[in-house]
């Protein structure tokens, strides 16, 4: 894995998350908060989980292992979540700009939320986070369909084709 590829994947991830927040902004607050029995209950809780995981991993890459995730109760509206996502994007963007091919090969030690220590090459951790976000965006797509709302396409090829047509 090289820095150019990782940056491209994170550009895709940012695009997909933005599209998903856009789709969520079109539903009412009651639907946004409704418990749909998914692994993170509601659309709100799942989107907060995605953002929280991104914050957690970025902190780990900077040498800090957080002990907790964001509280979904802090986000009663999509707009509050979007503001937090934009702030994280700036911080993540600066980190991505500093990446090198050699740095991606380096092993980063971190602690899980429950204090267990692990270590993996940075590129593996970064690839994991992209996959994690994709998985949970798929859950949000299902929840939007359950509510009768319009889901959005967030496939990598949709992103790549849009980029080609610019």
PEWO-V700645 format. One record per residue. N is the residue number from 0. SS is DSSP state (@ for helix, = for strand, . for the rest). PSI is psi in whole degrees, -180 to 180 (none if undefined). D_LAST is the distance of its C-alpha to the last C-alpha in Angstrom with 1 decimal. Layout:
n=<N N>
ss=<SS SS>
psi=<PSI PSI>
d_last=<D_LAST D_LAST>
This chain:
n=<0 1 2 3 4 5 6 7 8 9 10 11 12 13 14 15 16 17 18 19 20 21 22 23 24 25 26 27 28 29 30 31 32 33 34 35 36 37 38 39 40 41 42 43 44 45 46 47 48 49 50 51 52 53 54 55 56 57 58 59 60 61 62 63 64 65 66 67 68 69 70 71 72 73 74 75 76 77 78 79 80 81 82 83 84 85 86 87 88 89 90 91 92 93 94 95 96 97 98 99 100 101 102 103 104 105 106 107 108 109 110 111 112 113 114 115 116 117 118 119 120 121 122 123 124 125 126 127 128 129 130 131 132 133 134 135 136 137 138 139 140 141 142 143 144 145 146 147 148 149 150 151 152 153 154 155 156 157 158 159 160 161 162 163 164 165>
ss=<. . @ @ @ @ @ @ @ @ @ @ @ @ @ @ @ @ @ @ @ @ @ @ . . . . @ @ @ @ @ . . . . = . . = . @ @ @ @ @ @ @ @ @ @ @ @ @ @ @ @ @ @ @ . . . . . . . . . . @ @ @ . . . @ @ @ @ @ @ @ @ @ @ @ @ @ @ @ @ @ @ @ @ @ . . @ @ @ @ @ . = = = = = . . . . . = = = = = @ @ @ @ @ @ @ @ @ @ @ @ @ @ @ @ @ @ @ @ @ @ @ @ @ . . . . . . . . . @ @ @ @ @ @ @ @ @ . .>
psi=<138 165 -37 -44 -45 -45 -41 -43 -37 -27 -44 -46 -43 -45 -49 -42 -40 -43 -40 -40 -38 -44 -41 -30 -14 -6 162 165 -41 -42 -39 -37 -9 133 114 11 17 177 -26 35 -72 172 -45 -51 -37 -43 -37 -39 -43 -50 -42 -41 -40 -43 -43 -49 -41 -41 -44 -41 -20 8 9 129 100 156 -3 164 170 148 118 -26 -16 -11 85 -11 152 -38 -38 -38 -41 -40 -45 -39 -40 -39 -43 -39 -39 -47 -43 -39 -43 -41 -45 -39 -28 -7 144 162 -42 -42 -35 -28 -19 145 130 122 142 166 141 173 -29 11 3 140 134 165 133 157 145 -42 -35 -41 -42 -39 -39 -44 -39 -47 -42 -47 -42 -44 -49 -29 -35 -38 -41 -40 -45 -43 -40 -43 -40 -32 -3 15 166 114 168 151 131 21 149 -42 -30 -44 -50 -40 -40 -42 -38 -32 5 none>
d_last=<26.0 24.5 23.0 19.5 19.4 21.0 18.5 15.6 17.8 18.5 14.9 14.7 18.1 17.2 14.3 16.8 19.6 17.9 17.2 20.8 22.2 20.4 22.2 25.4 25.3 25.7 29.1 32.3 34.0 36.6 34.1 32.3 35.6 37.2 38.7 37.3 39.2 36.3 36.8 35.7 37.1 34.5 30.8 31.6 33.6 31.0 28.1 30.6 31.5 27.9 27.7 31.3 30.7 27.8 30.1 33.0 31.3 29.9 33.4 34.9 32.7 34.1 37.6 38.4 39.1 38.9 41.7 40.0 36.8 35.6 37.7 35.9 38.5 36.8 33.8 35.0 31.7 28.1 27.4 29.8 28.0 24.6 26.3 27.7 24.4 22.8 25.8 25.7 22.0 23.1 26.0 24.2 21.5 24.5 26.0 22.9 22.7 26.4 26.1 27.4 27.8 31.5 31.3 29.5 32.6 35.0 36.9 36.6 39.6 39.3 41.4 40.5 41.2 44.7 45.3 45.1 43.9 41.4 39.5 36.5 34.2 31.4 28.7 30.5 30.6 27.0 26.1 28.7 27.0 23.6 25.7 27.8 25.0 23.6 27.2 27.8 24.6 25.9 29.2 27.5 25.9 29.4 30.9 28.5 29.6 33.2 32.9 31.5 28.2 24.7 23.1 19.4 17.8 17.3 17.4 15.8 14.3 12.7 11.0 10.2 8.9 6.6 5.4 5.6 3.8 0.0>
